[in-house]
Amino acid sequence: MASIAKRAKCSLQNEFCYPCPPQVMAILPLPSSDSNAARNPADEVLSAFLDWCEKVDVKLSSKVYISKEGTVSGYGMLAREDIDEGEVLFSVPRKVLLNHETTSIHTLLEKENLSLQSPSGWVPLLMSLLYEYTNEKSHWKPYFSLWMDFKGLEHPMFWSEQERAKLLQGTGIPEAVATDLINIQKEYNTIVLPFMKSHPTLFDPKKHTLELYKKLVAFVMAYSFQDPPEDEDDEDDKDPNPPMMVPMADILNHVANHNANLEFTPECLKMVSVRKISQGEEVFNTYGQMANWQLLHMYGFVEPYPGNINEAADIQMSTMHKAAVLGTKSEAERKFVTEKWDLLCKLEMVGEEGAFVIGLTEVLTEEELFTTLKVLTMSAEEFEDYKENEDWEEVEDDEEVSSMTDEIHKLKLPWKQLLHSSAELTLASYKTDLKADEHLITNPEAYSKLSQREQTSLQVRYGQKKILHQLLDLTK
């Protein structure tokens, strides 16, 4: 699809590690307590998947097993016995990964590569998924069977526009989803559909519909991985590696305080414990340092408050511009704010689609925020000196400000006032206030009466508002 809307950079990547050492591992059945589960169709699907894993040489440690019981959501991995830090829980050979190079139509995709180029870089994988998912003889059929027509996808892109507006206004998600849907449809109509029509023996637009394409986009958003860049220093300068599906790895659920990491080697991908995991404990991977709005937007779930240590709130850069304009008293002052804003845009410190990101304990966009506060609160004389200074892009040492939110109260008074006003404007964009959300989230009876979507939306709103109110307190 075309560029997925997002505010903060996120990654599913980990650093390269050394090749997998030899391991004595085997695919094991579920624990004896689940021995009758094979009679259940859902567990027959899991058994077929595990049999397939064994055939393709996916190695699963005897210390873990897959189940739907005892997990936070759906299928997950649990510890059959105590696991020490650094143990390999499973390894997946690269030949088992599903991407544009391993699909059975890889020759065609390579030949037609130029016609499949898009801003997202996802089209080759999505074409692979369209073909393999609808092919009864696909090598990956046991893998796809786990997803049951993608009915469990809870991304807001599958909610109605009215539901998104009602539950998520102010969070940034409705705007991100609207951009996603426009880009998905554009990519399907301009790239995917012409390609399918050129290859009618492989694709049928009546079967490979826009709706299926949307589900596969969500599937890639939620479950794909990317190889890390060869040189971490070049990560920001180069396009990311294309996404790929990693059977077994995508079964693991996410928490910020995870206990396992996926490591990449030339031969395989392997899940390694990063701390001791007790018997019966669920094994959690991490999808990256992501706030709840990002988790809901890209994966369809959230971490209940206060579990997400990566929670963050955004103040749109345009909101701070608006706050600065509202603080003026004359047309001349408004023009001066515009002049300073234009300079910040030229500096690429701000943009109409950008946001200042405030975490639980730090400002994640420190340079952008403090430079913007500094420039927008300058007097005319200070602004002229600033423009004439050859080092005007850098904040002088004696004016550097700690990025920790508990240090924000040390800001100069005009900076604090502008930041305070920006936080107030951001809070005003929500349909509910903190008190109303707090009543629901702290009242088990009231919370239990909410639908799943109402609960996840509440968690997103509440986490953001708590941070914004903390910011208000620090800037009084």
Helices and strands as residue ranges (DSSP letters): G 32-39, H 41-55, E 59-60, E 64-67, E 76-79, E 88-93, G 94-96, H 106-111, G 113-116, H 123-133, H 141-144, G 145-150, G 156-158, H 161-168, H 173-187, I 188-192, H 193-198, H 210-223, E 224-226, G 232-234, E 243-245, G 249-251, E 253-254, E 260-264, E 268-273, E 282-285, H 292-299, E 312-316, H 317-326, H 331-346, E 355-359, H 366-376, H 380-388, G 397-399, G 405-410, H 413-428, H 434-441, H 444-448, H 452-474
